[in-house]
Amino acid sequence: MTKDDVAREMRDLQDYICGELEKLDTKGRFIEDKWQREQGGGGRTRIIESDQLIEKGGVNFSEVYGDVTPMMKNNTEITGDSFFATGVSIVLHPNNPHVPIIHMNVRYFEMDNGTYWFGGGIDLTPHYIVPAQAKEFHLGLKTVCDKYSENFYLKFKTWADNYFFIPHRDETRGIGGIFFDHISEDASLSKQDILSFCMNLGREFPKLYQYQAELGREKEISEEESAWMHLRRGRYVEFNLVHDRGTKFGLVSGGRTESILMSLPKNASWVYNNVPVVGSKEQQTQELLVKNVDWVNFH
């Protein structure tokens, strides 16, 4: 299996997910922006904006290659002289605060010396955390993980808890999910197995989101709920701009800025020293933005 084979699988995954999301939204359609990277490679950025389910969403495919620059070496874990990277990255910001933000990414890196690895994951950022929905989301991820290794879910769930964390707020970005990086073949999994896991995860993504979306998309929205949604989006922005590795790699590798920052919401807000009302559902959500919650067995 070559890097071109992996890139083809990633392109096909982008096509599949875009088609499924258009059906889920019912009205919105993706617009495509193809781009070329001067240093090598390019991609397809697809954006959807709708007044139905998805206020703003992006499903990006990229396939880039070139020399490893000093800036890349100083700001990422990349080593070697040249690299190849391909992947699909998704972020969806809904119109309704009772539908969560969702992110997915699957990616593949290969260096000129033959070293390679896969990375990715899915995580959920509810504006309002509903434990039963969080449990269903994590059960879905565990089902995919368990097909490949009984150790994957707990290992990758813990990784997500630690990764999707905002240190300066001392809170998680949402309810986590799974996150993995620098995964390559070993005695138990071949390169094809790991690619299959990534593709399986990607194809499960629309189903996982449909379950979450259908429970909240028709709920009425109060002014207080809309304001809270914009505050939670602000937290999302803080994480992506300050801590996200994918954003950092894209910017330091000469990636296309518009495509990299498609993960940001259309509108967000920051209110000075905002403190949720005691006993409110906002406070209940705030209290659940912590690491190491066992969502699968949550009661």
N, C-alpha and C positions, 0 to 999 in steps of 0.2 A: 504493500500500500504506500503510495507516494503522497507528497504534500499536495499535489494537484488533485488526487482523489479526495483528500480531506476537504479541500476548498470546494469541490463540486458538491459534496454532501452538505456543506454549509450553505451554498447558494440554494439548493433544493429546500433546505429547512426554512430559509427566509421566505421562499415562495409559499410553502405550506402554511406557515404561521400567518402571513398576511391574508391569505384566503380565508382562513378560519376566523380571524379577527374581524374581517369585513362582514362575515355572516353574523357574528355575534353583535356587532354594533348595529347592524340592519340598514344603516343609511350612509355612514362615512366610507370613503374610498381613499386608498393610499395614493399619494403622488410620489413619483420616483425621481430622484436626483442622482444621476451617475456622475462620478468624479474620478479624477486621476491624480495620483500623488507624484509630484515631480521627481522624487528620489526613487520611485519604483512602486508599481501597483496602483490600486484604486479601490473603488467600492460602489455600492448602491445604497443610498440613504432613502428610506421610504417613511413618509410622514402622513399621519392621519389626524384630522381635526374635525370633530363632529359635534352636533348639538344633541346627539343621542347618548351613547355610553361614554365614549372616549373624547374628552376635551382636547387632549393633545397626546399623541403617542408616536413612537418611532420604532422601526424594525430595521436595523442596519446590518449590512453585510460588508465585510472588508477583506481584502487580500493584498497585503503590502509586503514589501521586501526592500532590502538595501543594506548599506553599510551601517554598522553599529557606531554611532557618534559618541564623542566624549560626554555630551550632555546626557545621552541615554545611559551610559555606564554610571554616571554620577547620580542619576535620579531613579534608576530602576535596578532590577536584579539581572538584567541582560548582560551577558559576557560574550566573548568571541568577536569576530570581525564582521560578519554579515548575518542577517536574520531573515526569516520568513514568518509571517503571522497571518492567520485568517480566523474569522469567527463571525458570530451573529450576536448582536446585542439589542435588547428590547427594554423599553420603559413605557408604561402606560399610566397617564394621569386622567382619572375619570371626572365627569361632571358632578357626580353625586358623592357627598362625603360619606355615604353609607356603603360605598364601593371602595376597596383599597387601591392604593398604588401598587403596581407590581413590576418587578425587574427580573430579567433573565439574561444570562450571558453564557455562551459556550465558545471556547477559543482554542487555537492550536498554535504553538510556536515551534520552530525548528531552526537550529543554528547551523553555521557552515561546517561545524565539526561532526554533524549528525545527531547531536543531542536534541531531544524533542520533549515536549510535555503538553498535556491538555489542562485546561482550567475551566471554571465556570460556576454555575449554580443558579438557583431561583430564590428570591426572598420576597416577602409580602410586607407592605407598610400600610396597615389600616389606619384611617383617620380616627375611627372608633374601634377598639379591639373587642370583638365578640368571641369569647373563649371557644364556643362550639365551632365557629368557623375556622378559628386558628387550628383547632384540633384536626378538622377535616383536611386542611391544607397540608399539615405535617404528615398525616396518615398517607396522603397521596404521594408525597415525596418519599416516604419510607418504603412504600410499595415498589417504586421504581428502583430505589437503592438496593432493596433486598434481592432483586433479580440478579444482581451482579456480585454482591458481597454482603454478608450479615453485619459487617463492620462499617459499611459506608455511611449509613444514616447517622448514627451517633457521632462518628468522627467528623462528618461534614456539617452536621448540625452545630456541633461545638465550634467548629471553624467559623461558621456563619455568625454565631453569637458574638464571637470575638472580633470578627471583621466588620460587621455592620453595627458598629458601636461609635457613638459620638463622645469622645473623651471629655471635651470641654463642656458638655452638657451632662455627663455621667448618665447617659441613657442610650438604649438601643434605637436604631432607626425605625424598627417596627417589631414584628414577631419573628424575624429571622427566616430561616429556611435551611438551605444547604449551600455550602461554598467549598470549592476545592481548587487547588492550584498545584502546578508542578507534578502532575500525575503522569507516570509513564509505565510501560509494561514491567511486570515482575513475574514471579513464579506462578501466580494465580490468575493474572489477567494479561492478555495479549494486547497489542496496539489496536487490533480490530475490536476487541472487547470494550476498550475504553472509548473508542469512537462510537460504538453502538450505544453505550451508556449515555453519551452526550446527545446523540440523536434521539434516543428514547425519551430523555428528559425534555428535549425541545418539543417533541411531538405531544407530550403530555401537557405542556404549558397552556395551550388554549382551553383544554378541558378543566384544568385547575382554576383558571381565571373565570371560566363560564360559571362554575359553581358559585364563586364569590360574587360575581357581578349580578346574577339573577336574583340573589337574596336582597340586594340593596338598591338596584337601579331605579325602581319605581317608587321608592320611599320619598315622602315629602321632605323638604329642606327648610329649616328655619334660618333666620339671619345668624343666630349664634352658631349653628352647625356649619354654615358657610364660612364664617370667620375662623372657626377652629380648623377647618380644612386648609385654609390658606396659611395658618400658623404651622400646621404639620408639614405642609409643602416647604415652608421655610427651613425646617429642620432637614428635610431631604436635600435641599440645595446646599446647606452647610456641609453635610457629609460628602456629597459628590465633588464639591469644589476643594475641600480641604483634605479629604482622606482617601478618596477612591483611586485605586491603582490604575484602572482602565483609563480614567480621565487623565491621570498624570502621564501614562505611557503615550496616549494619543497626542498630547500636547508636545511632549519632549521629542517625539519621533517624527515631527513634522506632519502630523495628521491634519485632517480637514476640520477646522474649528467648529463650523456649523454642525457637522455630523457628530462630533464628540460631545457637544453641549446640547444635543437634542434631548438628553435625559432630563433637562430642567423643565419645570412646569411653565405653562403660559403665564400664570399669575401666582404670586406667593406674597406673604407678608411677615413682618417682624414687629411685634408689639413689645415695648420696653417692659421688662420685669413682669411678664404675664404669669399669673398664678391662677390655676383653675379653682373654681368655687368648690369648697369642701362638700363632698357627697355627690358631686355632679358626675355625669358620665365622662366628662373630660378628665376629671381627676382620676376616675377609675382606669381610664386608658393610660394616663401618665404613670400610674403605679405599676402597670404591667410592662412598661418599657425597660425591662431588666434582662440580664443574661440568665441562662440556665433554667428557663421555665420548661418543664416536661409537658409539652403540649399534647403529645400522643396519649398520655395518661391523665390529662388535666380533668378535674372534677369541679 
